[in-house]
Structures are given as structure tokens and as C-alpha cells.
Amino acid sequence: MAHRILIVDDSAAIRQGLRSSIERQKGLQVCGEAENGENAVAKVKELTPDLVILDLQMPVMNGLDAARRIAQIAPQLPMLMFTMYSNEYLVTEARAAGIKDVFSKSTGVSDGLISAIQEALGSNIERRVPQD
């Protein structure tokens, strides 16, 4: 069974690019997309993904706030951040919010991001069901 990934980004083009890169990998599938953090929280409850990829800057609710809420309802759910605004301070804040790692969009969907997805899922094989 393929690992299910939720993509959260306000740019439809970024979501499509991520989807395309992820679905070329054996054992990975995109189970849903959200355009802001508030929708991401709802989709985590609805879709029970195995991993979430979050953007930082989004309308309604940003990626850090979404990560904090997701960590409350699904504490074992791995999250990665894919953003234009990668710096040491953000990495520290992201990890405090429950995000495993931060990747820069300026490098595109790199092997590093795909490897991080596979690594995060390797230690989280069983399905994670959000708690209400």
C-alpha cells in the first residue's frame, strides 16, 4: 500500500509540481491538497495522511500555526516544510512546531526533499489516525 501525502501550499503550480515529483516515486501517493493551513487541519482529520508537506506563507493560517494544530490532533504525523523563506530561525521555529525538516523552494523539488519524505515514512509505517 502506498504512503499517503497531503500537500499544503497556496500556489496551485507548486502543489502540482510537488504532486508530480512525489507520484513518480514508488510507494508514494498524494491523497489530497489544501491551499491554506486551516484547510490543512481539516484535511488531516478527513484523510488521515501518512505525511504532510506545508508551505510557510499562506492566507488564513500559515504553515507554522497549522503544524502546531496538526501536532495536537495527530502527534505522530510527520510534517515537512517546503518554503521560499528558509533560514536558521525558521528551522528552529518549525522544529518546535513539530516539523521534521525545512526545504527551500529555490532549489526545486530536490532529491533531498524526496529522501526526507521516504525517511520520515520509513519510521512511520503504520497508519496514523488523528485524535479528536
DRENGU-577373 format. One line per field, with one value per atom (N, C-alpha, C, O): residue number from 1; atom name; residue in one letter; chain; x, y, z. Coordinates in steps of 0.05 Angstrom, whole numbers. Each point is the difference from the previous one (the first is absolute). Layout:
# residues N
resi	(NUM,...)
name	(CA,...)
resn	(a,...)
chain	(A,...)
c1	(X,...)
c2	(Y,...)
c3	(Z,...)
This chain:
# residues 132
resi	(1,1,1,1,2,2,2,2,3,3,3,3,4,4,4,4,5,5,5,5,6,6,6,6,7,7,7,7,8,8,8,8,9,9,9,9,10,10,10,10,11,11,11,11,12,12,12,12,13,13,13,13,14,14,14,14,15,15,15,15,16,16,16,16,17,17,17,17,18,18,18,18,19,19,19,19,20,20,20,20,21,21,21,21,22,22,22,22,23,23,23,23,24,24,24,24,25,25,25,25,26,26,26,26,27,27,27,27,28,28,28,28,29,29,29,29,30,30,30,30,31,31,31,31,32,32,32,32,33,33,33,33,34,34,34,34,35,35,35,35,36,36,36,36,37,37,37,37,38,38,38,38,39,39,39,39,40,40,40,40,41,41,41,41,42,42,42,42,43,43,43,43,44,44,44,44,45,45,45,45,46,46,46,46,47,47,47,47,48,48,48,48,49,49,49,49,50,50,50,50,51,51,51,51,52,52,52,52,53,53,53,53,54,54,54,54,55,55,55,55,56,56,56,56,57,57,57,57,58,58,58,58,59,59,59,59,60,60,60,60,61,61,61,61,62,62,62,62,63,63,63,63,64,64,64,64,65,65,65,65,66,66,66,66,67,67,67,67,68,68,68,68,69,69,69,69,70,70,70,70,71,71,71,71,72,72,72,72,73,73,73,73,74,74,74,74,75,75,75,75,76,76,76,76,77,77,77,77,78,78,78,78,79,79,79,79,80,80,80,80,81,81,81,81,82,82,82,82,83,83,83,83,84,84,84,84,85,85,85,85,86,86,86,86,87,87,87,87,88,88,88,88,89,89,89,89,90,90,90,90,91,91,91,91,92,92,92,92,93,93,93,93,94,94,94,94,95,95,95,95,96,96,96,96,97,97,97,97,98,98,98,98,99,99,99,99,100,100,100,100,101,101,101,101,102,102,102,102,103,103,103,103,104,104,104,104,105,105,105,105,106,106,106,106,107,107,107,107,108,108,108,108,109,109,109,109,110,110,110,110,111,111,111,111,112,112,112,112,113,113,113,113,114,114,114,114,115,115,115,115,116,116,116,116,117,117,117,117,118,118,118,118,119,119,119,119,120,120,120,120,121,121,121,121,122,122,122,122,123,123,123,123,124,124,124,124,125,125,125,125,126,126,126,126,127,127,127,127,128,128,128,128,129,129,129,129,130,130,130,130,131,131,131,131,132,132,132,132)
name	(N,CA,C,O,N,CA,C,O,N,CA,C,O,N,CA,C,O,N,CA,C,O,N,CA,C,O,N,CA,C,O,N,CA,C,O,N,CA,C,O,N,CA,C,O,N,CA,C,O,N,CA,C,O,N,CA,C,O,N,CA,C,O,N,CA,C,O,N,CA,C,O,N,CA,C,O,N,CA,C,O,N,CA,C,O,N,CA,C,O,N,CA,C,O,N,CA,C,O,N,CA,C,O,N,CA,C,O,N,CA,C,O,N,CA,C,O,N,CA,C,O,N,CA,C,O,N,CA,C,O,N,CA,C,O,N,CA,C,O,N,CA,C,O,N,CA,C,O,N,CA,C,O,N,CA,C,O,N,CA,C,O,N,CA,C,O,N,CA,C,O,N,CA,C,O,N,CA,C,O,N,CA,C,O,N,CA,C,O,N,CA,C,O,N,CA,C,O,N,CA,C,O,N,CA,C,O,N,CA,C,O,N,CA,C,O,N,CA,C,O,N,CA,C,O,N,CA,C,O,N,CA,C,O,N,CA,C,O,N,CA,C,O,N,CA,C,O,N,CA,C,O,N,CA,C,O,N,CA,C,O,N,CA,C,O,N,CA,C,O,N,CA,C,O,N,CA,C,O,N,CA,C,O,N,CA,C,O,N,CA,C,O,N,CA,C,O,N,CA,C,O,N,CA,C,O,N,CA,C,O,N,CA,C,O,N,CA,C,O,N,CA,C,O,N,CA,C,O,N,CA,C,O,N,CA,C,O,N,CA,C,O,N,CA,C,O,N,CA,C,O,N,CA,C,O,N,CA,C,O,N,CA,C,O,N,CA,C,O,N,CA,C,O,N,CA,C,O,N,CA,C,O,N,CA,C,O,N,CA,C,O,N,CA,C,O,N,CA,C,O,N,CA,C,O,N,CA,C,O,N,CA,C,O,N,CA,C,O,N,CA,C,O,N,CA,C,O,N,CA,C,O,N,CA,C,O,N,CA,C,O,N,CA,C,O,N,CA,C,O,N,CA,C,O,N,CA,C,O,N,CA,C,O,N,CA,C,O,N,CA,C,O,N,CA,C,O,N,CA,C,O,N,CA,C,O,N,CA,C,O,N,CA,C,O,N,CA,C,O,N,CA,C,O,N,CA,C,O,N,CA,C,O,N,CA,C,O,N,CA,C,O,N,CA,C,O,N,CA,C,O,N,CA,C,O,N,CA,C,O,N,CA,C,O,N,CA,C,O,N,CA,C,O,N,CA,C,O,N,CA,C,O,N,CA,C,O,N,CA,C,O,N,CA,C,O,N,CA,C,O,N,CA,C,O,N,CA,C,O,N,CA,C,O)
resn	(m,m,m,m,a,a,a,a,h,h,h,h,r,r,r,r,i,i,i,i,l,l,l,l,i,i,i,i,v,v,v,v,d,d,d,d,d,d,d,d,s,s,s,s,a,a,a,a,a,a,a,a,i,i,i,i,r,r,r,r,q,q,q,q,g,g,g,g,l,l,l,l,r,r,r,r,s,s,s,s,s,s,s,s,i,i,i,i,e,e,e,e,r,r,r,r,q,q,q,q,k,k,k,k,g,g,g,g,l,l,l,l,q,q,q,q,v,v,v,v,c,c,c,c,g,g,g,g,e,e,e,e,a,a,a,a,e,e,e,e,n,n,n,n,g,g,g,g,e,e,e,e,n,n,n,n,a,a,a,a,v,v,v,v,a,a,a,a,k,k,k,k,v,v,v,v,k,k,k,k,e,e,e,e,l,l,l,l,t,t,t,t,p,p,p,p,d,d,d,d,l,l,l,l,v,v,v,v,i,i,i,i,l,l,l,l,d,d,d,d,l,l,l,l,q,q,q,q,m,m,m,m,p,p,p,p,v,v,v,v,m,m,m,m,n,n,n,n,g,g,g,g,l,l,l,l,d,d,d,d,a,a,a,a,a,a,a,a,r,r,r,r,r,r,r,r,i,i,i,i,a,a,a,a,q,q,q,q,i,i,i,i,a,a,a,a,p,p,p,p,q,q,q,q,l,l,l,l,p,p,p,p,m,m,m,m,l,l,l,l,m,m,m,m,f,f,f,f,t,t,t,t,m,m,m,m,y,y,y,y,s,s,s,s,n,n,n,n,e,e,e,e,y,y,y,y,l,l,l,l,v,v,v,v,t,t,t,t,e,e,e,e,a,a,a,a,r,r,r,r,a,a,a,a,a,a,a,a,g,g,g,g,i,i,i,i,k,k,k,k,d,d,d,d,v,v,v,v,f,f,f,f,s,s,s,s,k,k,k,k,s,s,s,s,t,t,t,t,g,g,g,g,v,v,v,v,s,s,s,s,d,d,d,d,g,g,g,g,l,l,l,l,i,i,i,i,s,s,s,s,a,a,a,a,i,i,i,i,q,q,q,q,e,e,e,e,a,a,a,a,l,l,l,l,g,g,g,g,s,s,s,s,n,n,n,n,i,i,i,i,e,e,e,e,r,r,r,r,r,r,r,r,v,v,v,v,p,p,p,p,q,q,q,q,d,d,d,d)
chain	(A,A,A,A,A,A,A,A,A,A,A,A,A,A,A,A,A,A,A,A,A,A,A,A,A,A,A,A,A,A,A,A,A,A,A,A,A,A,A,A,A,A,A,A,A,A,A,A,A,A,A,A,A,A,A,A,A,A,A,A,A,A,A,A,A,A,A,A,A,A,A,A,A,A,A,A,A,A,A,A,A,A,A,A,A,A,A,A,A,A,A,A,A,A,A,A,A,A,A,A,A,A,A,A,A,A,A,A,A,A,A,A,A,A,A,A,A,A,A,A,A,A,A,A,A,A,A,A,A,A,A,A,A,A,A,A,A,A,A,A,A,A,A,A,A,A,A,A,A,A,A,A,A,A,A,A,A,A,A,A,A,A,A,A,A,A,A,A,A,A,A,A,A,A,A,A,A,A,A,A,A,A,A,A,A,A,A,A,A,A,A,A,A,A,A,A,A,A,A,A,A,A,A,A,A,A,A,A,A,A,A,A,A,A,A,A,A,A,A,A,A,A,A,A,A,A,A,A,A,A,A,A,A,A,A,A,A,A,A,A,A,A,A,A,A,A,A,A,A,A,A,A,A,A,A,A,A,A,A,A,A,A,A,A,A,A,A,A,A,A,A,A,A,A,A,A,A,A,A,A,A,A,A,A,A,A,A,A,A,A,A,A,A,A,A,A,A,A,A,A,A,A,A,A,A,A,A,A,A,A,A,A,A,A,A,A,A,A,A,A,A,A,A,A,A,A,A,A,A,A,A,A,A,A,A,A,A,A,A,A,A,A,A,A,A,A,A,A,A,A,A,A,A,A,A,A,A,A,A,A,A,A,A,A,A,A,A,A,A,A,A,A,A,A,A,A,A,A,A,A,A,A,A,A,A,A,A,A,A,A,A,A,A,A,A,A,A,A,A,A,A,A,A,A,A,A,A,A,A,A,A,A,A,A,A,A,A,A,A,A,A,A,A,A,A,A,A,A,A,A,A,A,A,A,A,A,A,A,A,A,A,A,A,A,A,A,A,A,A,A,A,A,A,A,A,A,A,A,A,A,A,A,A,A,A,A,A,A,A,A,A,A,A,A,A,A,A,A,A,A,A,A,A,A,A,A,A,A,A,A,A,A,A,A,A,A,A,A,A,A,A,A,A,A,A,A,A,A,A,A,A,A,A,A,A,A,A,A,A,A,A,A,A,A,A,A,A,A)
c1	(17,-17,18,19,-26,15,-4,-21,42,-1,-14,5,-24,-17,10,6,-3,12,-20,-14,12,-17,19,19,-25,16,-16,-23,36,-12,16,22,-33,13,-21,-19,22,-20,3,-17,39,5,-8,11,-30,-8,23,2,15,23,20,11,-6,18,-12,14,-40,-13,2,5,-9,1,28,4,16,28,8,13,-21,5,-14,12,-37,-16,14,4,5,13,26,4,12,25,-5,14,-33,-6,-11,9,-28,-13,17,-7,31,19,15,14,-16,15,-17,-24,35,-14,-8,16,-41,-9,-10,-7,6,-10,-24,0,-20,-22,-10,1,-12,-11,-30,-15,7,-28,-17,-25,38,-16,18,24,-38,14,-17,-24,38,-13,14,24,-39,12,7,10,-17,8,0,-9,20,3,-26,-1,-19,-26,-11,-10,11,-10,18,-10,35,19,-9,0,-6,-9,-24,-2,-18,-24,6,-11,29,7,15,-3,19,14,-21,3,-23,-21,-16,-6,1,-17,16,-11,35,15,20,9,-2,20,25,6,8,24,22,-1,22,23,22,18,-20,19,-13,-16,24,-10,24,20,-22,20,-14,-21,32,-11,16,25,-38,13,-1,-15,32,0,-21,-19,22,-17,-25,2,-25,-25,-22,3,-24,-22,-15,3,-19,-17,16,-4,22,17,26,1,22,26,8,-13,35,9,9,-5,17,8,-24,-1,-19,-24,-15,-11,10,-13,15,-12,39,16,-6,-3,1,-7,-27,-3,-17,-27,1,-13,27,1,14,-8,29,15,-18,4,-23,-19,-19,-6,-4,-20,12,-12,37,13,30,17,-10,27,22,23,-29,20,3,16,-33,0,24,3,15,23,-8,-18,32,-5,27,20,-20,23,-10,-23,42,-7,15,25,-39,12,-7,-23,43,-6,22,23,-29,19,17,22,-31,11,17,-5,23,16,24,16,-15,23,1,-18,40,4,-22,-8,-2,-21,-25,-13,6,-24,3,-19,42,5,-5,-13,23,-4,-30,-10,-4,-29,-16,-18,26,-14,3,-20,44,4,-15,-11,9,-15,-30,-14,5,-28,-6,-23,44,-5,9,-5,17,9,27,18,-14,25,23,22,-28,21,-12,-24,41,-9,17,24,-38,13,-7,-22,42,-4,-12,9,-29,-12,20,-3,23,18,17,11,-9,15,-19,9,-35,-19,-5,9,-24,-5,25,3,14,26,-1,-19,41,2,0,-9,18,0,-28,-5,-14,-28,-12,-13,17,-10,12,-14,40,13,-11,-4,-1,-12,-28,-7,-8,-27,2,-13,31,3,11,-8,26,12,-22,-2,-13,-21,-21,-10,4,-20,11,-14,40,13,-3,-2,1,-3,-29,-6,-12,-28,-17,-17,22,-13,-29,-17,9,-28,-16,11,-36,-18,-4,-4,5,-4,-28,-7,-9,-28,-1,7,-16,-2,-19,-19,26,-16,-18,10,-35,-17,4,-13)
c2	(-24,24,25,2,17,25,18,0,14,20,25,9,1,22,27,3,16,26,23,0,18,24,23,5,10,23,25,3,16,25,23,5,10,24,17,-11,37,18,2,11,-21,1,-27,-21,23,-24,-12,-24,41,-9,-16,-20,30,-14,-27,-20,20,-25,-20,-24,33,-18,-11,-23,40,-8,-21,-19,24,-19,-26,-22,23,-24,-17,-24,38,-14,-14,-23,37,-11,-23,-21,24,-21,-25,-22,25,-23,-15,-22,33,-15,-20,-18,21,-18,-24,3,-26,-25,1,7,-14,-2,26,1,21,25,9,-3,15,11,25,1,18,24,-6,-6,8,-6,25,-2,25,25,24,-1,24,26,20,-2,22,22,26,0,22,26,18,22,-30,15,-18,-23,33,-16,-9,-22,39,-8,-24,-19,20,-23,-25,-22,26,-22,-15,-24,39,-13,-17,-23,34,-15,-25,-21,24,-23,-22,-23,31,-20,-17,-25,38,-15,-18,-23,33,-14,-22,-22,27,-19,-18,-20,26,-15,-6,-24,44,-5,-11,0,-11,-10,21,-4,26,22,25,-2,25,26,17,2,11,19,27,4,15,26,23,-1,21,25,17,-5,26,18,22,2,14,23,-7,-6,6,-6,18,9,-4,15,-17,-24,37,-11,-10,9,-29,-11,-8,-15,25,-7,-29,-13,5,-28,-7,-22,41,-5,-4,-18,36,-3,-26,-14,7,-25,-24,-19,20,-22,-3,-23,45,-2,-13,-17,24,-12,-29,-17,10,-27,-17,-23,33,-15,-6,-20,37,-5,-23,-17,16,-20,-26,-21,22,-24,2,5,-9,5,-17,9,-31,-17,5,-13,30,5,17,22,-33,15,23,-3,26,24,10,0,10,13,27,4,16,26,5,-5,15,6,30,6,12,28,17,-10,34,19,12,11,-12,15,-17,1,-16,-18,15,11,-11,11,-15,-15,20,-14,5,-19,43,7,-16,-12,11,-15,-29,-13,2,-29,-6,-20,38,-3,1,-17,37,3,-24,-9,1,-23,-25,-15,9,-24,2,-20,43,4,-5,-8,13,-4,-29,-7,-10,-28,-8,-22,41,-5,-13,10,-32,-14,15,0,13,13,21,-1,20,22,0,-4,7,-1,25,10,1,24,-5,-18,34,-2,9,-7,23,11,-22,3,-26,-23,-19,-20,26,-17,-25,-3,-16,-25,-17,-14,16,-14,-28,-9,-5,-27,0,-19,41,3,-1,-13,27,0,-28,-10,-2,-28,-19,-17,19,-17,4,-19,45,6,-12,-9,10,-12,-30,-11,-2,-29,-7,-20,36,-5,4,-17,38,5,-22,-8,-3,-21,-27,-17,13,-25,-7,-23,44,-4,3,-2,5,4,-17,10,-35,-18,-3,1,-5,-4,26,22,-25,23,15,-12,38,17,12,13,-18,10,24,-2,25,24,-4,-14,27,-1,25,22,-24,23,16,21)
c3	(0,0,0,15,-31,-3,25,12,-6,22,-11,-22,38,-8,10,24,-42,6,-6,-21,40,-3,-7,15,-36,-9,7,-7,21,9,-10,10,-29,-11,-14,-12,14,-12,-31,-13,3,-29,-13,6,-25,-14,-16,-3,-8,-16,18,-9,33,18,8,1,5,8,-23,5,-29,-23,-4,-6,9,-3,21,-6,31,21,-6,3,-10,-6,-22,3,-24,-22,10,-7,22,10,19,-1,19,20,-13,6,-24,-12,-20,-9,2,-16,17,-10,36,19,7,7,-9,7,30,17,-11,27,12,24,-40,10,-17,-25,38,-15,15,24,-39,12,5,-18,44,7,0,0,-1,0,0,3,-7,-1,15,2,9,14,-7,-4,2,-7,23,-4,28,24,24,-1,23,24,13,10,-11,12,-15,12,-39,-15,5,-1,5,6,25,0,21,25,-5,9,-24,-6,-17,4,-23,-18,15,-5,25,16,15,1,10,14,-20,7,-30,-20,-14,-4,-4,-18,15,-12,36,16,-17,-5,-5,-16,17,25,-38,13,4,16,-32,2,-12,-18,29,-10,-8,15,-38,-10,1,-12,28,5,-12,1,-12,-7,25,19,-18,23,-4,16,-36,-5,-16,-23,37,-13,12,23,-37,11,21,2,15,20,24,22,-26,21,-12,-20,31,-11,7,16,-28,4,28,10,5,27,19,16,-19,16,-7,18,-44,-8,12,10,-10,11,29,10,5,29,4,18,-34,3,-8,13,-35,-9,21,5,7,20,24,14,-8,22,-7,18,-42,-7,-10,1,-12,-10,7,-18,43,10,-14,0,-11,-12,-31,-13,3,-29,-8,9,-26,-9,-18,-17,20,-16,-10,14,-39,-12,-10,-6,5,-10,-26,-1,-19,-27,-5,-6,9,0,-13,-4,-3,-11,22,-6,30,22,19,25,-34,17,12,-14,41,14,27,7,8,25,20,14,-12,19,-7,18,-44,-8,6,9,-14,5,30,7,11,28,7,15,-25,5,-11,12,-36,-13,17,4,5,16,26,10,2,25,-5,18,-43,-7,-8,-5,4,-7,-28,-9,-6,-27,1,13,-28,0,-14,10,-33,-14,-19,-6,-2,-17,-26,1,-24,-26,-15,1,-16,-15,-28,-14,7,-27,-21,-23,31,-20,-12,-22,35,-12,-15,-11,11,-13,16,23,-34,13,-4,-19,39,-2,10,12,-18,11,31,12,-1,30,11,20,-33,9,-3,18,-41,-4,20,11,-6,19,28,15,-8,27,2,22,-43,0,5,18,-33,4,27,12,-1,26,22,18,-20,20,0,21,-45,-2,9,9,-13,8,29,8,9,29,8,24,-42,6,-19,-14,13,-19,6,-18,43,6,-4,3,-9,-5,26,22,-24,23,-2,-19,40,0,18,24,-34,16,24,-1,23,24,0,-7,14,1,25,4)
